[in-house]
């Protein structure tokens, strides 16, 4: 089992910044991918950004150039620095952890409880 604890959400004006953190604990595999997903009201959960334990990153087109994902493997923690926030970034942000099983990462993995990010115009 893996537990994920998120922090850092809140209310910010458009153009502002927030930093999210997610700490993983429990049965952590050394090779894994951690990431952030978000879900706005009435919409499906969508990818924001992911980062492998080796440092390979992937971003949604909508956040490229504004958001930066990073991680501290020693602390099993992933961060999401969000700059130039827009009202359309408003959503619940969820942390995700997936282990490498065989040659692929598991499909679902583990999820955090979510943290609300609200960007006012």
MMTF fields as JSON, N, C-alpha, C and O atoms, coordinates in Angstrom:
{
  "mmtfVersion": "1.0.0",
  "mmtfProducer": "UNKNOWN",
  "numBonds": 483,
  "numAtoms": 484,
  "numGroups": 121,
  "numChains": 1,
  "numModels": 1,
  "chainsPerModel": [1],
  "groupsPerChain": [121],
  "chainIdList": ["A"],
  "bondAtomList": [4, 2, 8, 6, 12, 10, 16, 14, 20, 18, 24, 22, 28, 26, 32, 30, 36, 34, 40, 38, 44, 42, 48, 46, 52, 50, 56, 54, 60, 58, 64, 62, 68, 66, 72, 70, 76, 74, 80, 78, 84, 82, 88, 86, 92, 90, 96, 94, 100, 98, 104, 102, 108, 106, 112, 110, 116, 114, 120, 118, 124, 122, 128, 126, 132, 130, 136, 134, 140, 138, 144, 142, 148, 146, 152, 150, 156, 154, 160, 158, 164, 162, 168, 166, 172, 170, 176, 174, 180, 178, 184, 182, 188, 186, 192, 190, 196, 194, 200, 198, 204, 202, 208, 206, 212, 210, 216, 214, 220, 218, 224, 222, 228, 226, 232, 230, 236, 234, 240, 238, 244, 242, 248, 246, 252, 250, 256, 254, 260, 258, 264, 262, 268, 266, 272, 270, 276, 274, 280, 278, 284, 282, 288, 286, 292, 290, 296, 294, 300, 298, 304, 302, 308, 306, 312, 310, 316, 314, 320, 318, 324, 322, 328, 326, 332, 330, 336, 334, 340, 338, 344, 342, 348, 346, 352, 350, 356, 354, 360, 358, 364, 362, 368, 366, 372, 370, 376, 374, 380, 378, 384, 382, 388, 386, 392, 390, 396, 394, 400, 398, 404, 402, 408, 406, 412, 410, 416, 414, 420, 418, 424, 422, 428, 426, 432, 430, 436, 434, 440, 438, 444, 442, 448, 446, 452, 450, 456, 454, 460, 458, 464, 462, 468, 466, 472, 470, 476, 474, 480, 478],
  "bondOrderList": [1, 1, 1, 1, 1, 1, 1, 1, 1, 1, 1, 1, 1, 1, 1, 1, 1, 1, 1, 1, 1, 1, 1, 1, 1, 1, 1, 1, 1, 1, 1, 1, 1, 1, 1, 1, 1, 1, 1, 1, 1, 1, 1, 1, 1, 1, 1, 1, 1, 1, 1, 1, 1, 1, 1, 1, 1, 1, 1, 1, 1, 1, 1, 1, 1, 1, 1, 1, 1, 1, 1, 1, 1, 1, 1, 1, 1, 1, 1, 1, 1, 1, 1, 1, 1, 1, 1, 1, 1, 1, 1, 1, 1, 1, 1, 1, 1, 1, 1, 1, 1, 1, 1, 1, 1, 1, 1, 1, 1, 1, 1, 1, 1, 1, 1, 1, 1, 1, 1, 1],
  "groupList": [{"groupName": "UNK", "atomNameList": ["N", "CA", "C", "O"], "elementList": ["N", "C", "C", "O"], "formalChargeList": [0, 0, 0, 0], "bondAtomList": [1, 0, 2, 1, 3, 2], "bondOrderList": [1, 1, 2], "singleLetterCode": "X", "chemCompType": "L-PEPTIDE LINKING"}],
  "groupTypeList": [0, 0, 0, 0, 0, 0, 0, 0, 0, 0, 0, 0, 0, 0, 0, 0, 0, 0, 0, 0, 0, 0, 0, 0, 0, 0, 0, 0, 0, 0, 0, 0, 0, 0, 0, 0, 0, 0, 0, 0, 0, 0, 0, 0, 0, 0, 0, 0, 0, 0, 0, 0, 0, 0, 0, 0, 0, 0, 0, 0, 0, 0, 0, 0, 0, 0, 0, 0, 0, 0, 0, 0, 0, 0, 0, 0, 0, 0, 0, 0, 0, 0, 0, 0, 0, 0, 0, 0, 0, 0, 0, 0, 0, 0, 0, 0, 0, 0, 0, 0, 0, 0, 0, 0, 0, 0, 0, 0, 0, 0, 0, 0, 0, 0, 0, 0, 0, 0, 0, 0, 0],
  "groupIdList": [1, 2, 3, 4, 5, 6, 7, 8, 9, 10, 11, 12, 13, 14, 15, 16, 17, 18, 19, 20, 21, 22, 23, 24, 25, 26, 27, 28, 29, 30, 31, 32, 33, 34, 35, 36, 37, 38, 39, 40, 41, 42, 43, 44, 45, 46, 47, 48, 49, 50, 51, 52, 53, 54, 55, 56, 57, 58, 59, 60, 61, 62, 63, 64, 65, 66, 67, 68, 69, 70, 71, 72, 73, 74, 75, 76, 77, 78, 79, 80, 81, 82, 83, 84, 85, 86, 87, 88, 89, 90, 91, 92, 93, 94, 95, 96, 97, 98, 99, 100, 101, 102, 103, 104, 105, 106, 107, 108, 109, 110, 111, 112, 113, 114, 115, 116, 117, 118, 119, 120, 121],
  "secStructList": [7, 3, 3, 3, 3, 3, 3, 7, 7, 3, 3, 3, 3, 6, 6, 7, 7, 3, 3, 3, 3, 3, 3, 3, 3, 3, 1, 7, 7, 1, 1, 3, 3, 3, 3, 3, 3, 3, 3, 7, 6, 6, 1, 7, 7, 3, 3, 3, 3, 3, 3, 3, 6, 6, 7, 7, 3, 3, 3, 7, 6, 6, 6, 6, 6, 6, 3, 3, 3, 3, 3, 3, 4, 4, 4, 6, 3, 3, 3, 3, 3, 3, 7, 1, 7, 7, 4, 4, 4, 7, 3, 3, 3, 3, 3, 3, 3, 3, 3, 3, 3, 6, 6, 3, 3, 7, 1, 1, 7, 3, 3, 7, 7, 7, 3, 3, 3, 3, 3, 3, 7],
  "xCoordList": [0.833, 0.0, 0.87, 1.951, 0.372, 1.065, 0.096, -1.055, 0.565, -0.256, 0.34, 1.556, -0.541, -0.13, -0.803, -2.02, -0.013, -0.543, -0.165, 1.011, -1.193, -0.998, -1.135, -1.81, -0.494, -0.634, -0.316, 0.293, -0.735, -0.351, -1.438, -1.197, -2.624, -3.691, -4.184, -3.75, -5.092, -5.641, -6.276, -6.539, -6.519, -7.14, -6.082, -5.331, -6.034, -5.05, -5.679, -6.567, -5.212, -5.706, -5.031, -3.925, -5.709, -5.133, -3.77, -3.584, -2.83, -1.473, -0.578, 0.639, -1.17, -0.414, 0.199, 0.135, 0.8, 1.503, 1.093, 0.7, 1.197, 1.013, 1.987, 2.398, 2.357, 3.2, 2.512, 2.201, 2.283, 1.697, 2.798, 3.816, 2.577, 3.492, 2.709, 1.542, 3.358, 2.741, 3.816, 4.794, 3.615, 4.565, 4.004, 2.876, 4.798, 4.4, 5.065, 6.213, 4.329, 4.875, 4.292, 3.294, 4.927, 4.462, 5.387, 6.607, 4.814, 5.595, 6.017, 5.409, 7.062, 7.533, 8.53, 9.505, 8.279, 9.211, 10.176, 9.784, 11.433, 12.438, 12.178, 12.503, 11.6, 11.283, 9.777, 8.974, 9.42, 8.006, 7.794, 8.744, 6.566, 6.207, 5.187, 4.223, 5.4, 4.468, 3.972, 4.662, 2.787, 2.255, 1.07, 0.609, 0.593, -0.561, -1.631, -1.349, -2.846, -4.013, -4.991, -4.887, -5.928, -6.908, -8.288, -8.451, -9.278, -10.668, -11.459, -11.601, -11.97, -12.833, -14.278, -14.596, -15.16, -16.566, -17.183, -17.074, -17.824, -18.482, -17.572, -18.025, -16.289, -15.328, -14.628, -14.633, -14.031, -13.274, -11.904, -11.377, -11.361, -10.011, -9.025, -9.12, -8.078, -7.129, -5.706, -5.456, -4.798, -3.379, -2.923, -3.3, -2.104, -1.435, 0.044, 0.56, 0.712, 2.132, 2.556, 1.996, 3.555, 4.126, 5.641, 6.221, 6.265, 7.717, 8.122, 7.607, 9.05, 9.517, 10.592, 11.107, 10.918, 11.979, 13.317, 14.245, 13.418, 14.627, 14.631, 15.614, 13.524, 13.468, 12.854, 12.9, 12.277, 11.624, 10.249, 9.453, 9.981, 8.731, 7.812, 8.244, 6.542, 5.519, 4.474, 4.044, 4.066, 3.119, 1.932, 2.056, 0.796, -0.344, -0.015, 0.657, -0.488, -0.223, -0.711, -0.098, -1.802, -2.418, -1.571, -1.807, -0.594, 0.211, 1.682, 2.461, 2.066, 3.475, 3.914, 3.217, 5.081, 5.615, 5.139, 5.677, 4.13, 3.612, 3.824, 4.093, 3.702, 3.834, 5.148, 5.603, 5.745, 6.957, 6.81, 6.528, 7.004, 6.963, 8.393, 9.287, 8.585, 9.897, 9.695, 8.58, 10.773, 10.648, 11.94, 13.026, 11.784, 12.918, 12.791, 11.982, 13.582, 13.459, 13.801, 13.238, 14.706, 15.077, 13.899, 13.789, 13.022, 11.858, 10.578, 9.506, 10.687, 9.49, 8.418, 7.243, 8.826, 7.926, 7.987, 9.058, 6.821, 6.724, 6.113, 5.264, 6.562, 6.116, 5.538, 5.91, 4.626, 4.112, 4.121, 3.307, 5.048, 5.109, 4.215, 4.435, 3.216, 2.237, 2.359, 2.097, 2.753, 2.898, 1.894, 1.317, 1.7, 0.783, -0.555, -1.069, -1.106, -2.347, -3.504, -3.581, -4.395, -5.576, -6.831, -6.778, -7.95, -9.198, -9.51, -10.083, -9.144, -9.414, -8.528, -8.716, -7.567, -6.78, -7.497, -7.033, -8.618, -9.389, -9.866, -10.518, -9.535, -9.87, -9.393, -8.681, -9.806, -9.186, -7.995, -8.125, -6.848, -5.612, -5.294, -5.262, -5.06, -4.801, -3.389, -2.92, -2.727, -1.416, -1.594, -2.509, -0.724, -0.797, 0.578, 1.593, 0.601, 1.84, 1.609, 0.645, 2.507, 2.408, 3.776, 4.808, 3.746, 4.982, 5.264, 4.357, 6.523, 6.904, 6.701, 7.304, 5.85, 5.581, 5.988, 5.355, 7.024, 7.557, 8.187, 9.141, 7.658, 8.213, 7.33, 7.675, 6.201, 5.295, 4.854, 4.911, 4.416, 3.857, 2.428, 1.698, 2.039, 0.68, -0.305, 0.03, -1.502, -2.456, -3.001, -3.04, -3.422, -4.092, -3.166, -3.001, -2.569, -1.708, -2.513, -3.612, -1.941, -2.539, -2.81, -2.12, -3.853, -4.268, -4.276, -4.571, -3.952, -4.127, -5.57, -6.417, -5.842, -7.215, -7.638, -8.826, -6.693, -7.003, -6.85, -7.085, -6.452, -6.342, -6.938, -6.658, -7.749, -8.47, -7.566, -6.885, -7.576, -6.916, -7.982, -8.668, -8.117, -9.102, -8.397, -7.684, -8.604, -7.975, -9.084, -9.953, -9.043, -10.072, -9.629, -8.441, -10.604, -10.295, -10.251, -10.006],
  "yCoordList": [-1.192, 0.0, 1.244, 1.278, 2.247, 3.538, 4.626, 4.651, 5.521, 6.645, 7.923, 8.115, 8.782, 10.05, 11.187, 11.186, 12.146, 13.297, 14.567, 14.888, 15.277, 16.487, 17.727, 17.71, 18.787, 20.073, 21.186, 20.95, 22.403, 23.563, 24.211, 25.245, 23.635, 24.252, 25.532, 25.881, 26.221, 27.438, 28.327, 27.911, 29.564, 30.573, 31.587, 32.097, 31.869, 32.816, 33.594, 33.095, 34.808, 35.611, 35.184, 34.643, 35.434, 35.128, 35.801, 36.956, 35.053, 35.545, 35.181, 35.355, 34.676, 34.315, 32.932, 32.268, 32.515, 31.237, 30.442, 30.999, 29.133, 28.203, 27.062, 26.758, 26.425, 25.245, 24.119, 24.243, 23.024, 21.835, 20.849, 20.75, 20.122, 19.061, 17.792, 17.835, 16.656, 15.362, 14.422, 14.125, 13.959, 13.043, 11.631, 11.397, 10.699, 9.296, 8.525, 8.785, 7.58, 6.714, 5.326, 5.129, 4.357, 2.986, 2.154, 2.304, 1.28, 0.343, 1.025, 0.825, 1.826, 2.598, 1.773, 1.256, 1.653, 1.029, 2.103, 3.252, 1.722, 2.715, 3.25, 4.399, 2.429, 2.877, 3.123, 2.2, 4.369, 4.72, 6.006, 6.667, 6.329, 7.611, 8.28, 7.649, 9.545, 10.317, 11.479, 11.955, 11.922, 12.998, 13.684, 13.334, 14.676, 15.446, 15.379, 15.488, 15.199, 15.222, 16.218, 16.551, 16.682, 17.619, 17.329, 16.774, 17.722, 17.526, 18.758, 19.113, 19.402, 20.561, 20.085, 18.992, 20.892, 20.493, 20.159, 20.932, 19.011, 18.608, 18.085, 17.8, 17.956, 17.483, 16.221, 15.898, 15.523, 14.329, 14.712, 15.795, 13.793, 13.995, 13.974, 13.132, 14.91, 15.014, 15.113, 15.551, 14.7, 14.78, 16.23, 17.05, 16.536, 17.831, 17.632, 18.224, 16.795, 16.544, 15.291, 14.961, 14.587, 13.435, 13.52, 14.211, 12.796, 12.727, 11.348, 10.865, 10.718, 9.403, 9.553, 10.646, 8.44, 8.472, 8.818, 9.242, 8.639, 9.017, 10.459, 10.924, 11.175, 12.591, 12.948, 14.107, 11.969, 12.259, 12.861, 12.307, 14.003, 14.72, 14.698, 14.516, 14.886, 14.972, 15.975, 15.942, 16.876, 17.921, 17.939, 17.612, 18.326, 18.632, 19.917, 20.805, 20.004, 21.182, 22.455, 23.513, 22.353, 23.532, 24.151, 25.298, 23.419, 23.942, 24.112, 24.631, 23.686, 23.821, 25.274, 26.175, 25.476, 26.83, 27.58, 28.637, 27.043, 27.717, 26.879, 27.418, 25.562, 24.652, 23.88, 23.559, 23.59, 22.782, 21.699, 21.982, 20.449, 19.335, 18.938, 18.944, 18.594, 18.156, 17.153, 16.975, 16.5, 15.53, 15.413, 15.72, 14.959, 14.651, 13.178, 12.799, 12.35, 10.904, 10.48, 9.51, 11.188, 10.844, 11.032, 10.336, 11.972, 12.257, 11.655, 11.8, 10.977, 10.422, 11.489, 11.245, 12.654, 13.794, 14.387, 14.522, 14.738, 15.387, 16.767, 16.967, 17.711, 19.092, 19.548, 19.046, 20.506, 21.138, 22.64, 23.169, 23.323, 24.774, 25.32, 25.053, 26.078, 26.598, 28.115, 28.805, 28.624, 30.063, 30.536, 29.734, 31.831, 32.436, 31.711, 31.353, 31.501, 30.744, 31.468, 32.697, 30.671, 31.174, 30.631, 29.589, 31.318, 30.795, 29.377, 28.597, 29.032, 27.681, 26.617, 25.428, 27.025, 26.062, 25.627, 24.728, 26.259, 25.923, 24.476, 24.068, 23.714, 22.287, 21.697, 22.339, 20.458, 19.671, 18.958, 18.276, 19.123, 18.518, 17.267, 17.291, 16.182, 14.889, 14.421, 14.521, 13.918, 13.31, 11.83, 11.176, 11.319, 9.919, 9.271, 9.909, 7.996, 7.217, 5.881, 5.173, 5.554, 4.258, 3.573, 4.201, 2.287, 1.506, 0.888, 0.651, 0.641, -0.124, -1.595, -2.121, -2.252, -3.671, -4.38, -4.197, -5.171, -5.753, -4.654, -4.005, -4.446, -3.444, -2.211, -1.283, -2.187, -1.044, -0.558, -1.29, 0.693, 1.224, 0.728, 0.586, 0.466, 0.012, 1.085, 2.268, 0.664, 1.555, 2.612, 3.794, 2.198, 3.127, 3.632, 4.842, 2.738, 3.124, 3.63, 3.152, 4.604, 5.164, 6.66, 7.362, 7.115, 8.516, 9.196, 8.571, 10.467, 11.273, 11.704, 11.388, 12.428, 12.822, 14.05, 14.366, 14.734, 15.913, 17.205, 17.251, 18.242, 19.564, 20.594, 20.576, 21.478, 22.445, 23.604, 24.19, 23.917, 25.116, 25.982, 25.541, 27.199, 28.115, 29.38, 30.026, 29.728, 30.915, 31.902, 31.621, 33.048, 34.06, 35.021, 35.29, 35.521, 36.427, 37.87, 38.766],
  "zCoordList": [0.0, 0.0, 0.0, 0.589, -0.669, -0.751, -0.326, -0.763, 0.522, 0.947, 0.353, 0.34, -0.132, -0.728, 0.028, 0.214, 0.458, 1.188, 0.437, 0.27, -0.009, -0.798, 0.073, 1.103, -0.351, 0.325, -0.662, -1.706, -0.323, -1.112, -1.94, -2.562, -1.966, -2.738, -2.07, -0.972, -2.744, -2.173, -3.214, -4.343, -2.81, -3.671, -4.085, -3.253, -5.372, -5.887, -7.034, -7.725, -7.226, -8.35, -9.644, -9.64, -10.735, -12.046, -12.182, -11.798, -12.736, -12.869, -11.709, -11.778, -10.645, -9.457, -9.552, -10.586, -8.435, -8.389, -7.158, -6.132, -7.291, -6.18, -6.365, -7.485, -5.255, -5.306, -4.545, -3.36, -5.253, -4.646, -4.281, -4.967, -3.192, -2.781, -2.534, -2.144, -2.765, -2.511, -1.987, -2.674, -0.758, -0.143, -0.148, 0.286, -0.641, -0.693, 0.435, 0.795, 0.98, 2.028, 1.879, 1.185, 2.542, 2.461, 1.595, 1.658, 0.79, -0.032, -1.334, -2.386, -1.239, -2.384, -3.191, -2.646, -4.492, -5.398, -5.901, -6.106, -6.095, -6.499, -7.906, -8.205, -8.759, -10.12, -10.186, -10.048, -10.397, -10.383, -11.172, -11.592, -11.353, -11.945, -11.031, -10.598, -10.744, -9.94, -10.777, -11.678, -10.472, -11.285, -10.661, -9.575, -11.387, -10.976, -12.062, -13.255, -11.611, -12.468, -11.846, -10.666, -12.645, -12.089, -12.637, -13.724, -11.85, -12.254, -11.889, -10.718, -12.921, -12.733, -12.645, -13.113, -12.049, -11.927, -13.282, -14.234, -13.354, -14.583, -15.67, -16.779, -15.363, -16.365, -15.883, -14.696, -16.828, -16.482, -15.914, -16.168, -15.148, -14.618, -15.782, -16.675, -15.763, -16.867, -16.348, -15.225, -17.189, -16.871, -16.807, -17.643, -15.799, -15.747, -16.084, -17.031, -15.299, -15.524, -14.782, -13.736, -15.327, -14.651, -14.698, -15.535, -13.774, -13.736, -13.237, -12.229, -13.954, -13.541, -12.467, -12.23, -11.825, -10.826, -11.464, -10.775, -12.781, -13.5, -13.977, -14.554, -13.737, -14.072, -15.406, -15.819, -16.089, -17.367, -17.097, -16.338, -17.729, -17.476, -18.684, -19.823, -18.402, -19.433, -18.96, -17.807, -19.87, -19.503, -20.464, -21.644, -19.93, -20.794, -21.557, -21.033, -22.78, -23.603, -22.917, -23.055, -22.186, -21.578, -20.464, -20.086, -19.934, -18.829, -19.195, -18.395, -20.378, -20.798, -20.745, -21.212, -20.168, -20.058, -18.829, -18.5, -18.144, -16.94, -15.684, -14.61, -15.82, -14.68, -14.795, -15.893, -13.643, -13.598, -12.546, -11.381, -12.97, -12.034, -11.676, -12.522, -10.412, -9.947, -8.824, -8.333, -8.421, -7.348, -6.566, -7.055, -5.338, -4.462, -4.127, -3.281, -4.781, -4.599, -3.173, -2.667, -2.528, -1.154, -0.207, 0.802, -0.534, 0.305, -0.264, 0.325, -1.413, -2.082, -2.23, -1.956, -2.658, -2.761, -4.155, -4.746, -4.667, -5.967, -5.763, -4.894, -6.581, -6.479, -7.812, -8.872, -7.74, -8.943, -8.718, -7.962, -9.381, -9.33, -10.428, -11.61, -10.038, -10.989, -11.047, -10.062, -12.195, -12.403, -13.45, -14.185, -13.503, -14.487, -14.493, -15.553, -13.33, -13.211, -13.88, -13.884, -14.442, -15.144, -14.472, -13.819, -14.621, -14.039, -14.498, -13.737, -15.72, -16.218, -15.579, -15.834, -14.753, -13.988, -12.71, -12.008, -12.415, -11.218, -11.285, -12.247, -10.259, -10.229, -8.911, -8.139, -8.674, -7.61, -8.234, -9.25, -7.618, -8.127, -7.31, -6.08, -8.035, -7.403, -7.708, -8.842, -6.699, -6.86, -7.199, -6.699, -8.036, -8.454, -8.379, -8.66, -7.996, -7.919, -8.611, -8.323, -9.524, -10.219, -10.237, -10.474, -9.983, -9.944, -11.313, -12.112, -11.549, -12.738, -12.41, -11.474, -13.183, -12.997, -14.287, -15.327, -14.219, -15.447, -16.287, -15.857, -17.473, -18.384, -18.519, -19.251, -17.826, -17.948, -16.566, -15.578, -16.532, -15.286, -15.133, -16.114, -13.895, -13.654, -14.109, -14.162, -14.431, -15.077, -14.121, -14.464, -12.928, -12.024, -10.928, -10.767, -10.185, -9.086, -7.9, -7.619, -7.216, -6.014, -6.194, -6.933, -5.478, -5.598, -4.236, -3.217, -4.232, -3.045, -2.897, -3.734, -1.827, -1.531, -2.334, -2.4, -2.934, -3.741, -2.95, -1.742, -3.658, -3.051, -4.009, -5.207, -3.474, -4.304, -4.689, -3.849, -5.966, -6.48, -7.136, -8.058, -6.666, -7.214, -7.678, -6.909, -8.949, -9.527, -9.864, -10.69, -9.223, -9.455, -10.556, -10.732, -11.281, -12.409, -11.953, -12.762]
}
